Amino acid sequence: MDIFCIKAVSLGDLEKVLISHDGAGPGNGWFLDKIVIKHTEGKEAQEVVFPCNRY
């Protein structure tokens, strides 16, 4: 499992996420189970999960 932590400004209410790759190089057939976006600032932590289940 790979985990990427990115600090960014507030993204607001998310409805969709676009993930892509150029297919170049070895190991380009990776499987994406889900994307989890967490907003941790403020009083309550919020989490949005986008199920993918695709190669």
mmCIF entry with sequence, helices, sheets and N, C-alpha, C, O atoms, coordinates in Angstrom:
data_MODEL
# 
_entry.id   MODEL 
# 
_entity.id                         1 
_entity.type                       polymer 
_entity.pdbx_number_of_molecules   1 
# 
_entity_poly.entity_id                      1 
_entity_poly.type                           'polypeptide(L)' 
_entity_poly.nstd_linkage                   no 
_entity_poly.nstd_monomer                   no 
_entity_poly.pdbx_seq_one_letter_code       MDIFCIKAVSLGDLEKVLISHDGAGPGNGWFLDKIVIKHTEGKEAQEVVFPCNRY 
_entity_poly.pdbx_seq_one_letter_code_can   MDIFCIKAVSLGDLEKVLISHDGAGPGNGWFLDKIVIKHTEGKEAQEVVFPCNRY 
_entity_poly.pdbx_strand_id                 A 
# 
loop_
_entity_poly_seq.entity_id 
_entity_poly_seq.num 
_entity_poly_seq.mon_id 
_entity_poly_seq.hetero 
1 1  MET n 
1 2  ASP n 
1 3  ILE n 
1 4  PHE n 
1 5  CYS n 
1 6  ILE n 
1 7  LYS n 
1 8  ALA n 
1 9  VAL n 
1 10 SER n 
1 11 LEU n 
1 12 GLY n 
1 13 ASP n 
1 14 LEU n 
1 15 GLU n 
1 16 LYS n 
1 17 VAL n 
1 18 LEU n 
1 19 ILE n 
1 20 SER n 
1 21 HIS n 
1 22 ASP n 
1 23 GLY n 
1 24 ALA n 
1 25 GLY n 
1 26 PRO n 
1 27 GLY n 
1 28 ASN n 
1 29 GLY n 
1 30 TRP n 
1 31 PHE n 
1 32 LEU n 
1 33 ASP n 
1 34 LYS n 
1 35 ILE n 
1 36 VAL n 
1 37 ILE n 
1 38 LYS n 
1 39 HIS n 
1 40 THR n 
1 41 GLU n 
1 42 GLY n 
1 43 LYS n 
1 44 GLU n 
1 45 ALA n 
1 46 GLN n 
1 47 GLU n 
1 48 VAL n 
1 49 VAL n 
1 50 PHE n 
1 51 PRO n 
1 52 CYS n 
1 53 ASN n 
1 54 ARG n 
1 55 TYR n 
# 
_struct_asym.id          A 
_struct_asym.entity_id   1 
# 
_struct_sheet.id               AA1 
_struct_sheet.type             ? 
_struct_sheet.number_strands   2 
_struct_sheet.details          ? 
# 
_struct_sheet_order.sheet_id     AA1 
_struct_sheet_order.range_id_1   1 
_struct_sheet_order.range_id_2   2 
_struct_sheet_order.offset       ? 
_struct_sheet_order.sense        anti-parallel 
# 
loop_
_struct_sheet_range.sheet_id 
_struct_sheet_range.id 
_struct_sheet_range.beg_label_comp_id 
_struct_sheet_range.beg_label_asym_id 
_struct_sheet_range.beg_label_seq_id 
_struct_sheet_range.pdbx_beg_PDB_ins_code 
_struct_sheet_range.end_label_comp_id 
_struct_sheet_range.end_label_asym_id 
_struct_sheet_range.end_label_seq_id 
_struct_sheet_range.pdbx_end_PDB_ins_code 
_struct_sheet_range.beg_auth_comp_id 
_struct_sheet_range.beg_auth_asym_id 
_struct_sheet_range.beg_auth_seq_id 
_struct_sheet_range.end_auth_comp_id 
_struct_sheet_range.end_auth_asym_id 
_struct_sheet_range.end_auth_seq_id 
AA1 1 LEU A 32 ? HIS A 39 ? LEU A 32 HIS A 39 
AA1 2 GLN A 46 ? ARG A 54 ? GLN A 46 ARG A 54 
# 
loop_
_atom_site.group_PDB 
_atom_site.id 
_atom_site.type_symbol 
_atom_site.label_atom_id 
_atom_site.label_alt_id 
_atom_site.label_comp_id 
_atom_site.label_asym_id 
_atom_site.label_entity_id 
_atom_site.label_seq_id 
_atom_site.pdbx_PDB_ins_code 
_atom_site.Cartn_x 
_atom_site.Cartn_y 
_atom_site.Cartn_z 
_atom_site.occupancy 
_atom_site.B_iso_or_equiv 
_atom_site.pdbx_formal_charge 
_atom_site.auth_seq_id 
_atom_site.auth_comp_id 
_atom_site.auth_asym_id 
_atom_site.auth_atom_id 
_atom_site.pdbx_PDB_model_num 
ATOM 1   N N  . MET A 1 1  ? 0.836   -1.157 0.000   1.00 0.00 ? 1  MET A N  1 
ATOM 2   C CA . MET A 1 1  ? 0.000   0.000  0.000   1.00 0.00 ? 1  MET A CA 1 
ATOM 3   C C  . MET A 1 1  ? 0.890   1.233  0.000   1.00 0.00 ? 1  MET A C  1 
ATOM 4   O O  . MET A 1 1  ? 1.855   1.311  0.760   1.00 0.00 ? 1  MET A O  1 
ATOM 5   N N  . ASP A 1 2  ? 0.565   2.190  -0.851  1.00 0.00 ? 2  ASP A N  1 
ATOM 6   C CA . ASP A 1 2  ? 1.273   3.465  -0.882  1.00 0.00 ? 2  ASP A CA 1 
ATOM 7   C C  . ASP A 1 2  ? 0.389   4.523  -0.251  1.00 0.00 ? 2  ASP A C  1 
ATOM 8   O O  . ASP A 1 2  ? -0.819  4.556  -0.483  1.00 0.00 ? 2  ASP A O  1 
ATOM 9   N N  . ILE A 1 3  ? 0.992   5.382  0.543   1.00 0.00 ? 3  ILE A N  1 
ATOM 10  C CA . ILE A 1 3  ? 0.274   6.482  1.165   1.00 0.00 ? 3  ILE A CA 1 
ATOM 11  C C  . ILE A 1 3  ? 1.017   7.763  0.834   1.00 0.00 ? 3  ILE A C  1 
ATOM 12  O O  . ILE A 1 3  ? 2.234   7.843  1.001   1.00 0.00 ? 3  ILE A O  1 
ATOM 13  N N  . PHE A 1 4  ? 0.288   8.761  0.367   1.00 0.00 ? 4  PHE A N  1 
ATOM 14  C CA . PHE A 1 4  ? 0.866   10.052 0.041   1.00 0.00 ? 4  PHE A CA 1 
ATOM 15  C C  . PHE A 1 4  ? 0.182   11.108 0.894   1.00 0.00 ? 4  PHE A C  1 
ATOM 16  O O  . PHE A 1 4  ? -1.044  11.216 0.885   1.00 0.00 ? 4  PHE A O  1 
ATOM 17  N N  . CYS A 1 5  ? 0.960   11.881 1.627   1.00 0.00 ? 5  CYS A N  1 
ATOM 18  C CA . CYS A 1 5  ? 0.417   12.972 2.439   1.00 0.00 ? 5  CYS A CA 1 
ATOM 19  C C  . CYS A 1 5  ? 0.783   14.284 1.763   1.00 0.00 ? 5  CYS A C  1 
ATOM 20  O O  . CYS A 1 5  ? 1.956   14.571 1.522   1.00 0.00 ? 5  CYS A O  1 
ATOM 21  N N  . ILE A 1 6  ? -0.231  15.068 1.466   1.00 0.00 ? 6  ILE A N  1 
ATOM 22  C CA . ILE A 1 6  ? -0.026  16.338 0.782   1.00 0.00 ? 6  ILE A CA 1 
ATOM 23  C C  . ILE A 1 6  ? -0.715  17.428 1.586   1.00 0.00 ? 6  ILE A C  1 
ATOM 24  O O  . ILE A 1 6  ? -1.911  17.341 1.862   1.00 0.00 ? 6  ILE A O  1 
ATOM 25  N N  . LYS A 1 7  ? 0.035   18.447 1.960   1.00 0.00 ? 7  LYS A N  1 
ATOM 26  C CA . LYS A 1 7  ? -0.568  19.583 2.651   1.00 0.00 ? 7  LYS A CA 1 
ATOM 27  C C  . LYS A 1 7  ? -1.037  20.572 1.597   1.00 0.00 ? 7  LYS A C  1 
ATOM 28  O O  . LYS A 1 7  ? -0.293  20.925 0.682   1.00 0.00 ? 7  LYS A O  1 
ATOM 29  N N  . ALA A 1 8  ? -2.282  21.015 1.738   1.00 0.00 ? 8  ALA A N  1 
ATOM 30  C CA . ALA A 1 8  ? -2.849  21.933 0.756   1.00 0.00 ? 8  ALA A CA 1 
ATOM 31  C C  . ALA A 1 8  ? -3.881  22.821 1.433   1.00 0.00 ? 8  ALA A C  1 
ATOM 32  O O  . ALA A 1 8  ? -4.293  22.567 2.564   1.00 0.00 ? 8  ALA A O  1 
ATOM 33  N N  . VAL A 1 9  ? -4.283  23.846 0.734   1.00 0.00 ? 9  VAL A N  1 
ATOM 34  C CA . VAL A 1 9  ? -5.376  24.685 1.223   1.00 0.00 ? 9  VAL A CA 1 
ATOM 35  C C  . VAL A 1 9  ? -6.650  23.856 1.217   1.00 0.00 ? 9  VAL A C  1 
ATOM 36  O O  . VAL A 1 9  ? -6.694  22.797 0.591   1.00 0.00 ? 9  VAL A O  1 
ATOM 37  N N  . SER A 1 10 ? -7.665  24.310 1.890   1.00 0.00 ? 10 SER A N  1 
ATOM 38  C CA . SER A 1 10 ? -8.931  23.585 1.933   1.00 0.00 ? 10 SER A CA 1 
ATOM 39  C C  . SER A 1 10 ? -9.469  23.386 0.522   1.00 0.00 ? 10 SER A C  1 
ATOM 40  O O  . SER A 1 10 ? -9.499  24.326 -0.273  1.00 0.00 ? 10 SER A O  1 
ATOM 41  N N  . LEU A 1 11 ? -9.890  22.173 0.214   1.00 0.00 ? 11 LEU A N  1 
ATOM 42  C CA . LEU A 1 11 ? -10.408 21.847 -1.111  1.00 0.00 ? 11 LEU A CA 1 
ATOM 43  C C  . LEU A 1 11 ? -11.920 22.004 -1.198  1.00 0.00 ? 11 LEU A C  1 
ATOM 44  O O  . LEU A 1 11 ? -12.497 21.825 -2.271  1.00 0.00 ? 11 LEU A O  1 
ATOM 45  N N  . GLY A 1 12 ? -12.560 22.330 -0.100  1.00 0.00 ? 12 GLY A N  1 
ATOM 46  C CA . GLY A 1 12 ? -14.014 22.469 -0.096  1.00 0.00 ? 12 GLY A CA 1 
ATOM 47  C C  . GLY A 1 12 ? -14.680 21.105 -0.184  1.00 0.00 ? 12 GLY A C  1 
ATOM 48  O O  . GLY A 1 12 ? -14.057 20.081 0.098   1.00 0.00 ? 12 GLY A O  1 
ATOM 49  N N  . ASP A 1 13 ? -15.951 21.096 -0.577  1.00 0.00 ? 13 ASP A N  1 
ATOM 50  C CA . ASP A 1 13 ? -16.686 19.838 -0.714  1.00 0.00 ? 13 ASP A CA 1 
ATOM 51  C C  . ASP A 1 13 ? -16.289 19.153 -2.015  1.00 0.00 ? 13 ASP A C  1 
ATOM 52  O O  . ASP A 1 13 ? -16.470 19.718 -3.093  1.00 0.00 ? 13 ASP A O  1 
ATOM 53  N N  . LEU A 1 14 ? -15.753 17.946 -1.922  1.00 0.00 ? 14 LEU A N  1 
ATOM 54  C CA . LEU A 1 14 ? -15.294 17.212 -3.098  1.00 0.00 ? 14 LEU A CA 1 
ATOM 55  C C  . LEU A 1 14 ? -16.399 16.319 -3.640  1.00 0.00 ? 14 LEU A C  1 
ATOM 56  O O  . LEU A 1 14 ? -17.128 15.689 -2.874  1.00 0.00 ? 14 LEU A O  1 
ATOM 57  N N  . GLU A 1 15 ? -16.520 16.268 -4.958  1.00 0.00 ? 15 GLU A N  1 
ATOM 58  C CA . GLU A 1 15 ? -17.501 15.412 -5.616  1.00 0.00 ? 15 GLU A CA 1 
ATOM 59  C C  . GLU A 1 15 ? -16.848 14.321 -6.445  1.00 0.00 ? 15 GLU A C  1 
ATOM 60  O O  . GLU A 1 15 ? -17.414 13.239 -6.600  1.00 0.00 ? 15 GLU A O  1 
ATOM 61  N N  . LYS A 1 16 ? -15.651 14.594 -6.984  1.00 0.00 ? 16 LYS A N  1 
ATOM 62  C CA . LYS A 1 16 ? -14.956 13.590 -7.788  1.00 0.00 ? 16 LYS A CA 1 
ATOM 63  C C  . LYS A 1 16 ? -13.464 13.883 -7.789  1.00 0.00 ? 16 LYS A C  1 
ATOM 64  O O  . LYS A 1 16 ? -13.026 14.992 -7.484  1.00 0.00 ? 16 LYS A O  1 
ATOM 65  N N  . VAL A 1 17 ? -12.695 12.855 -8.141  1.00 0.00 ? 17 VAL A N  1 
ATOM 66  C CA . VAL A 1 17 ? -11.240 12.949 -8.231  1.00 0.00 ? 17 VAL A CA 1 
ATOM 67  C C  . VAL A 1 17 ? -10.826 12.265 -9.523  1.00 0.00 ? 17 VAL A C  1 
ATOM 68  O O  . VAL A 1 17 ? -11.343 11.195 -9.844  1.00 0.00 ? 17 VAL A O  1 
ATOM 69  N N  . LEU A 1 18 ? -9.903  12.860 -10.269 1.00 0.00 ? 18 LEU A N  1 
ATOM 70  C CA . LEU A 1 18 ? -9.393  12.272 -11.507 1.00 0.00 ? 18 LEU A CA 1 
ATOM 71  C C  . LEU A 1 18 ? -7.963  11.803 -11.264 1.00 0.00 ? 18 LEU A C  1 
ATOM 72  O O  . LEU A 1 18 ? -7.097  12.591 -10.884 1.00 0.00 ? 18 LEU A O  1 
ATOM 73  N N  . ILE A 1 19 ? -7.725  10.515 -11.488 1.00 0.00 ? 19 ILE A N  1 
ATOM 74  C CA . ILE A 1 19 ? -6.396  9.916  -11.351 1.00 0.00 ? 19 ILE A CA 1 
ATOM 75  C C  . ILE A 1 19 ? -6.031  9.292  -12.692 1.00 0.00 ? 19 ILE A C  1 
ATOM 76  O O  . ILE A 1 19 ? -6.852  8.605  -13.300 1.00 0.00 ? 19 ILE A O  1 
ATOM 77  N N  . SER A 1 20 ? -4.802  9.527  -13.159 1.00 0.00 ? 20 SER A N  1 
ATOM 78  C CA . SER A 1 20 ? -4.375  8.932  -14.431 1.00 0.00 ? 20 SER A CA 1 
ATOM 79  C C  . SER A 1 20 ? -2.865  8.707  -14.398 1.00 0.00 ? 20 SER A C  1 
ATOM 80  O O  . SER A 1 20 ? -2.166  9.193  -13.508 1.00 0.00 ? 20 SER A O  1 
ATOM 81  N N  . HIS A 1 21 ? -2.377  7.954  -15.394 1.00 0.00 ? 21 HIS A N  1 
ATOM 82  C CA . HIS A 1 21 ? -0.941  7.789  -15.596 1.00 0.00 ? 21 HIS A CA 1 
ATOM 83  C C  . HIS A 1 21 ? -0.699  7.621  -17.086 1.00 0.00 ? 21 HIS A C  1 
ATOM 84  O O  . HIS A 1 21 ? -1.627  7.341  -17.845 1.00 0.00 ? 21 HIS A O  1 
ATOM 85  N N  . ASP A 1 22 ? 0.551   7.794  -17.503 1.00 0.00 ? 22 ASP A N  1 
ATOM 86  C CA . ASP A 1 22 ? 0.861   7.754  -18.934 1.00 0.00 ? 22 ASP A CA 1 
ATOM 87  C C  . ASP A 1 22 ? 1.178   6.357  -19.447 1.00 0.00 ? 22 ASP A C  1 
ATOM 88  O O  . ASP A 1 22 ? 1.411   6.189  -20.645 1.00 0.00 ? 22 ASP A O  1 
ATOM 89  N N  . GLY A 1 23 ? 1.196   5.339  -18.572 1.00 0.00 ? 23 GLY A N  1 
ATOM 90  C CA . GLY A 1 23 ? 1.437   3.965  -19.010 1.00 0.00 ? 23 GLY A CA 1 
ATOM 91  C C  . GLY A 1 23 ? 2.886   3.662  -19.338 1.00 0.00 ? 23 GLY A C  1 
ATOM 92  O O  . GLY A 1 23 ? 3.188   2.574  -19.829 1.00 0.00 ? 23 GLY A O  1 
ATOM 93  N N  . ALA A 1 24 ? 3.786   4.592  -19.082 1.00 0.00 ? 24 ALA A N  1 
ATOM 94  C CA . ALA A 1 24 ? 5.200   4.386  -19.407 1.00 0.00 ? 24 ALA A CA 1 
ATOM 95  C C  . ALA A 1 24 ? 5.924   3.694  -18.257 1.00 0.00 ? 24 ALA A C  1 
ATOM 96  O O  . ALA A 1 24 ? 5.561   3.859  -17.092 1.00 0.00 ? 24 ALA A O  1 
ATOM 97  N N  . GLY A 1 25 ? 6.924   2.939  -18.589 1.00 0.00 ? 25 GLY A N  1 
ATOM 98  C CA . GLY A 1 25 ? 7.791   2.341  -17.586 1.00 0.00 ? 25 GLY A CA 1 
ATOM 99  C C  . GLY A 1 25 ? 7.291   1.024  -17.044 1.00 0.00 ? 25 GLY A C  1 
ATOM 100 O O  . GLY A 1 25 ? 6.138   0.645  -17.250 1.00 0.00 ? 25 GLY A O  1 
ATOM 101 N N  . PRO A 1 26 ? 8.174   0.331  -16.346 1.00 0.00 ? 26 PRO A N  1 
ATOM 102 C CA . PRO A 1 26 ? 7.794   -0.958 -15.754 1.00 0.00 ? 26 PRO A CA 1 
ATOM 103 C C  . PRO A 1 26 ? 6.842   -0.752 -14.575 1.00 0.00 ? 26 PRO A C  1 
ATOM 104 O O  . PRO A 1 26 ? 6.898   0.268  -13.890 1.00 0.00 ? 26 PRO A O  1 
ATOM 105 N N  . GLY A 1 27 ? 5.985   -1.716 -14.355 1.00 0.00 ? 27 GLY A N  1 
ATOM 106 C CA . GLY A 1 27 ? 5.062   -1.643 -13.224 1.00 0.00 ? 27 GLY A CA 1 
ATOM 107 C C  . GLY A 1 27 ? 3.950   -0.643 -13.411 1.00 0.00 ? 27 GLY A C  1 
ATOM 108 O O  . GLY A 1 27 ? 3.441   -0.080 -12.441 1.00 0.00 ? 27 GLY A O  1 
ATOM 109 N N  . ASN A 1 28 ? 3.565   -0.415 -14.671 1.00 0.00 ? 28 ASN A N  1 
ATOM 110 C CA . ASN A 1 28 ? 2.537   0.591  -14.920 1.00 0.00 ? 28 ASN A CA 1 
ATOM 111 C C  . ASN A 1 28 ? 1.117   0.052  -14.750 1.00 0.00 ? 28 ASN A C  1 
ATOM 112 O O  . ASN A 1 28 ? 0.157   0.803  -14.926 1.00 0.00 ? 28 ASN A O  1 
ATOM 113 N N  . GLY A 1 29 ? 0.960   -1.229 -14.413 1.00 0.00 ? 29 GLY A N  1 
ATOM 114 C CA . GLY A 1 29 ? -0.369  -1.804 -14.251 1.00 0.00 ? 29 GLY A CA 1 
ATOM 115 C C  . GLY A 1 29 ? -0.800  -1.869 -12.797 1.00 0.00 ? 29 GLY A C  1 
ATOM 116 O O  . GLY A 1 29 ? -1.237  -2.926 -12.340 1.00 0.00 ? 29 GLY A O  1 
ATOM 117 N N  . TRP A 1 30 ? -0.694  -0.787 -12.063 1.00 0.00 ? 30 TRP A N  1 
ATOM 118 C CA . TRP A 1 30 ? -1.024  -0.792 -10.644 1.00 0.00 ? 30 TRP A CA 1 
ATOM 119 C C  . TRP A 1 30 ? -2.525  -0.775 -10.420 1.00 0.00 ? 30 TRP A C  1 
ATOM 120 O O  . TRP A 1 30 ? -3.294  -0.313 -11.263 1.00 0.00 ? 30 TRP A O  1 
ATOM 121 N N  . PHE A 1 31 ? -2.923  -1.290 -9.265  1.00 0.00 ? 31 PHE A N  1 
ATOM 122 C CA . PHE A 1 31 ? -4.330  -1.369 -8.875  1.00 0.00 ? 31 PHE A CA 1 
ATOM 123 C C  . PHE A 1 31 ? -4.628  -0.263 -7.867  1.00 0.00 ? 31 PHE A C  1 
ATOM 124 O O  . PHE A 1 31 ? -3.881  -0.068 -6.908  1.00 0.00 ? 31 PHE A O  1 
ATOM 125 N N  . LEU A 1 32 ? -5.714  0.453  -8.092  1.00 0.00 ? 32 LEU A N  1 
ATOM 126 C CA . LEU A 1 32 ? -6.131  1.514  -7.173  1.00 0.00 ? 32 LEU A CA 1 
ATOM 127 C C  . LEU A 1 32 ? -7.399  1.076  -6.461  1.00 0.00 ? 32 LEU A C  1 
ATOM 128 O O  . LEU A 1 32 ? -8.468  1.001  -7.065  1.00 0.00 ? 32 LEU A O  1 
ATOM 129 N N  . ASP A 1 33 ? -7.273  0.790  -5.186  1.00 0.00 ? 33 ASP A N  1 
ATOM 130 C CA . ASP A 1 33 ? -8.400  0.338  -4.371  1.00 0.00 ? 33 ASP A CA 1 
ATOM 131 C C  . ASP A 1 33 ? -9.324  1.501  -4.040  1.00 0.00 ? 33 ASP A C  1 
ATOM 132 O O  . ASP A 1 33 ? -10.526 1.442  -4.297  1.00 0.00 ? 33 ASP A O  1 
ATOM 133 N N  . LYS A 1 34 ? -8.756  2.559  -3.469  1.00 0.00 ? 34 LYS A N  1 
ATOM 134 C CA . LYS A 1 34 ? -9.570  3.704  -3.076  1.00 0.00 ? 34 LYS A CA 1 
ATOM 135 C C  . LYS A 1 34 ? -8.689  4.920  -2.859  1.00 0.00 ? 34 LYS A C  1 
ATOM 136 O O  . LYS A 1 34 ? -7.470  4.811  -2.727  1.00 0.00 ? 34 LYS A O  1 
ATOM 137 N N  . ILE A 1 35 ? -9.324  6.071  -2.825  1.00 0.00 ? 35 ILE A N  1 
ATOM 138 C CA . ILE A 1 35 ? -8.660  7.324  -2.492  1.00 0.00 ? 35 ILE A CA 1 
ATOM 139 C C  . ILE A 1 35 ? -9.330  7.841  -1.226  1.00 0.00 ? 35 ILE A C  1 
ATOM 140 O O  . ILE A 1 35 ? -10.554 7.948  -1.160  1.00 0.00 ? 35 ILE A O  1 
ATOM 141 N N  . VAL A 1 36 ? -8.525  8.157  -0.230  1.00 0.00 ? 36 VAL A N  1 
ATOM 142 C CA . VAL A 1 36 ? -9.051  8.700  1.022   1.00 0.00 ? 36 VAL A CA 1 
ATOM 143 C C  . VAL A 1 36 ? -8.467  10.098 1.196   1.00 0.00 ? 36 VAL A C  1 
ATOM 144 O O  . VAL A 1 36 ? -7.249  10.272 1.217   1.00 0.00 ? 36 VAL A O  1 
ATOM 145 N N  . ILE A 1 37 ? -9.337  11.081 1.320   1.00 0.00 ? 37 ILE A N  1 
ATOM 146 C CA . ILE A 1 37 ? -8.903  12.457 1.532   1.00 0.00 ? 37 ILE A CA 1 
ATOM 147 C C  . ILE A 1 37 ? -9.368  12.872 2.921   1.00 0.00 ? 37 ILE A C  1 
ATOM 148 O O  . ILE A 1 37 ? -10.555 12.812 3.242   1.00 0.00 ? 37 ILE A O  1 
ATOM 149 N N  . LYS A 1 38 ? -8.400  13.296 3.741   1.00 0.00 ? 38 LYS A N  1 
ATOM 150 C CA . LYS A 1 38 ? -8.712  13.688 5.117   1.00 0.00 ? 38 LYS A CA 1 
ATOM 151 C C  . LYS A 1 38 ? -8.448  15.173 5.310   1.00 0.00 ? 38 LYS A C  1 
ATOM 152 O O  . LYS A 1 38 ? -7.408  15.689 4.901   1.00 0.00 ? 38 LYS A O  1 
ATOM 153 N N  . HIS A 1 39 ? -9.381  15.840 5.923   1.00 0.00 ? 39 HIS A N  1 
ATOM 154 C CA . HIS A 1 39 ? -9.219  17.240 6.311   1.00 0.00 ? 39 HIS A CA 1 
ATOM 155 C C  . HIS A 1 39 ? -9.083  17.244 7.821   1.00 0.00 ? 39 HIS A C  1 
ATOM 156 O O  . HIS A 1 39 ? -10.034 16.905 8.525   1.00 0.00 ? 39 HIS A O  1 
ATOM 157 N N  . THR A 1 40 ? -7.922  17.620 8.332   1.00 0.00 ? 40 THR A N  1 
ATOM 158 C CA . THR A 1 40 ? -7.648  17.456 9.757   1.00 0.00 ? 40 THR A CA 1 
ATOM 159 C C  . THR A 1 40 ? -7.624  18.758 10.541  1.00 0.00 ? 40 THR A C  1 
ATOM 160 O O  . THR A 1 40 ? -7.423  18.733 11.755  1.00 0.00 ? 40 THR A O  1 
ATOM 161 N N  . GLU A 1 41 ? -7.822  19.888 9.886   1.00 0.00 ? 41 GLU A N  1 
ATOM 162 C CA . GLU A 1 41 ? -7.820  21.153 10.616  1.00 0.00 ? 41 GLU A CA 1 
ATOM 163 C C  . GLU A 1 41 ? -9.219  21.458 11.131  1.00 0.00 ? 41 GLU A C  1 
ATOM 164 O O  . GLU A 1 41 ? -10.213 20.986 10.579  1.00 0.00 ? 41 GLU A O  1 
ATOM 165 N N  . GLY A 1 42 ? -9.286  22.237 12.176  1.00 0.00 ? 42 GLY A N  1 
ATOM 166 C CA . GLY A 1 42 ? -10.580 22.593 12.743  1.00 0.00 ? 42 GLY A CA 1 
ATOM 167 C C  . GLY A 1 42 ? -10.957 21.657 13.871  1.00 0.00 ? 42 GLY A C  1 
ATOM 168 O O  . GLY A 1 42 ? -10.147 20.847 14.324  1.00 0.00 ? 42 GLY A O  1 
ATOM 169 N N  . LYS A 1 43 ? -12.186 21.777 14.316  1.00 0.00 ? 43 LYS A N  1 
ATOM 170 C CA . LYS A 1 43 ? -12.643 21.005 15.471  1.00 0.00 ? 43 LYS A CA 1 
ATOM 171 C C  . LYS A 1 43 ? -12.840 19.535 15.162  1.00 0.00 ? 43 LYS A C  1 
ATOM 172 O O  . LYS A 1 43 ? -12.518 18.681 15.988  1.00 0.00 ? 43 LYS A O  1 
ATOM 173 N N  . GLU A 1 44 ? -13.363 19.225 13.987  1.00 0.00 ? 44 GLU A N  1 
ATOM 174 C CA . GLU A 1 44 ? -13.655 17.830 13.637  1.00 0.00 ? 44 GLU A CA 1 
ATOM 175 C C  . GLU A 1 44 ? -12.872 17.417 12.397  1.00 0.00 ? 44 GLU A C  1 
ATOM 176 O O  . GLU A 1 44 ? -12.836 18.144 11.404  1.00 0.00 ? 44 GLU A O  1 
ATOM 177 N N  . ALA A 1 45 ? -12.251 16.256 12.460  1.00 0.00 ? 45 ALA A N  1 
ATOM 178 C CA . ALA A 1 45 ? -11.576 15.716 11.277  1.00 0.00 ? 45 ALA A CA 1 
ATOM 179 C C  . ALA A 1 45 ? -12.635 15.191 10.318  1.00 0.00 ? 45 ALA A C  1 
ATOM 180 O O  . ALA A 1 45 ? -13.587 14.533 10.737  1.00 0.00 ? 45 ALA A O  1 
ATOM 181 N N  . GLN A 1 46 ? -12.472 15.482 9.039   1.00 0.00 ? 46 GLN A N  1 
ATOM 182 C CA . GLN A 1 46 ? -13.407 15.010 8.023   1.00 0.00 ? 46 GLN A CA 1 
ATOM 183 C C  . GLN A 1 46 ? -12.668 14.097 7.067   1.00 0.00 ? 46 GLN A C  1 
ATOM 184 O O  . GLN A 1 46 ? -11.484 14.300 6.798   1.00 0.00 ? 46 GLN A O  1 
ATOM 185 N N  . GLU A 1 47 ? -13.362 13.089 6.550   1.00 0.00 ? 47 GLU A N  1 
ATOM 186 C CA . GLU A 1 47 ? -12.767 12.121 5.637   1.00 0.00 ? 47 GLU A CA 1 
ATOM 187 C C  . GLU A 1 47 ? -13.732 11.856 4.493   1.00 0.00 ? 47 GLU A C  1 
ATOM 188 O O  . GLU A 1 47 ? -14.922 11.623 4.711   1.00 0.00 ? 47 GLU A O  1 
ATOM 189 N N  . VAL A 1 48 ? -13.209 11.892 3.269   1.00 0.00 ? 48 VAL A N  1 
ATOM 190 C CA . VAL A 1 48 ? -13.988 11.565 2.078   1.00 0.00 ? 48 VAL A CA 1 
ATOM 191 C C  . VAL A 1 48 ? -13.311 10.373 1.423   1.00 0.00 ? 48 VAL A C  1 
ATOM 192 O O  . VAL A 1 48 ? -12.100 10.391 1.203   1.00 0.00 ? 48 VAL A O  1 
ATOM 193 N N  . VAL A 1 49 ? -14.081 9.334  1.107   1.00 0.00 ? 49 VAL A N  1 
ATOM 194 C CA . VAL A 1 49 ? -13.541 8.125  0.491   1.00 0.00 ? 49 VAL A CA 1 
ATOM 195 C C  . VAL A 1 49 ? -14.139 7.976  -0.901  1.00 0.00 ? 49 VAL A C  1 
ATOM 196 O O  . VAL A 1 49 ? -15.357 8.013  -1.075  1.00 0.00 ? 49 VAL A O  1 
ATOM 197 N N  . PHE A 1 50 ? -13.260 7.806  -1.894  1.00 0.00 ? 50 PHE A N  1 
ATOM 198 C CA . PHE A 1 50 ? -13.673 7.541  -3.265  1.00 0.00 ? 50 PHE A CA 1 
ATOM 199 C C  . PHE A 1 50 ? -13.255 6.113  -3.607  1.00 0.00 ? 50 PHE A C  1 
ATOM 200 O O  . PHE A 1 50 ? -12.077 5.882  -3.878  1.00 0.00 ? 50 PHE A O  1 
ATOM 201 N N  . PRO A 1 51 ? -14.185 5.138  -3.606  1.00 0.00 ? 51 PRO A N  1 
ATOM 202 C CA . PRO A 1 51 ? -13.829 3.776  -3.997  1.00 0.00 ? 51 PRO A CA 1 
ATOM 203 C C  . PRO A 1 51 ? -13.483 3.739  -5.487  1.00 0.00 ? 51 PRO A C  1 
ATOM 204 O O  . PRO A 1 51 ? -14.158 4.386  -6.287  1.00 0.00 ? 51 PRO A O  1 
ATOM 205 N N  . CYS A 1 52 ? -12.455 3.001  -5.867  1.00 0.00 ? 52 CYS A N  1 
ATOM 206 C CA . CYS A 1 52 ? -12.038 2.923  -7.273  1.00 0.00 ? 52 CYS A CA 1 
ATOM 207 C C  . CYS A 1 52 ? -12.092 1.483  -7.783  1.00 0.00 ? 52 CYS A C  1 
ATOM 208 O O  . CYS A 1 52 ? -12.801 1.186  -8.745  1.00 0.00 ? 52 CYS A O  1 
ATOM 209 N N  . ASN A 1 53 ? -11.336 0.588  -7.134  1.00 0.00 ? 53 ASN A N  1 
ATOM 210 C CA . ASN A 1 53 ? -11.300 -0.823 -7.520  1.00 0.00 ? 53 ASN A CA 1 
ATOM 211 C C  . ASN A 1 53 ? -10.993 -1.034 -9.001  1.00 0.00 ? 53 ASN A C  1 
ATOM 212 O O  . ASN A 1 53 ? -11.708 -1.758 -9.694  1.00 0.00 ? 53 ASN A O  1 
ATOM 213 N N  . ARG A 1 54 ? -9.930  -0.397 -9.477  1.00 0.00 ? 54 ARG A N  1 
ATOM 214 C CA . ARG A 1 54 ? -9.549  -0.495 -10.892 1.00 0.00 ? 54 ARG A CA 1 
ATOM 215 C C  . ARG A 1 54 ? -8.038  -0.556 -11.065 1.00 0.00 ? 54 ARG A C  1 
ATOM 216 O O  . ARG A 1 54 ? -7.271  -0.069 -10.235 1.00 0.00 ? 54 ARG A O  1 
ATOM 217 N N  . TYR A 1 55 ? -7.639  -1.176 -12.180 1.00 0.00 ? 55 TYR A N  1 
ATOM 218 C CA . TYR A 1 55 ? -6.231  -1.155 -12.595 1.00 0.00 ? 55 TYR A CA 1 
ATOM 219 C C  . TYR A 1 55 ? -5.998  0.047  -13.446 1.00 0.00 ? 55 TYR A C  1 
ATOM 220 O O  . TYR A 1 55 ? -4.879  0.267  -13.910 1.00 0.00 ? 55 TYR A O  1 
# 
